[in-house]
Amino acid sequence: MSKLYNRYLEKKADKADKLYMFKSGNFYIFLGDDVIFYVRYFLCFKY
């Protein structure tokens, strides 16, 4: 998981305004702050 997170940080450093989804096995996942944004705005949950 740390390899994915390191790639996430590299991509976020270049373009912070984009959401990045990564493939992990058979699943696609969001990491870091992208998870919070996705849950709040696309799944309509409010925290």
Order of alpha helices (4+ residues) and beta strands (2+ residues): alpha-beta-beta-alpha
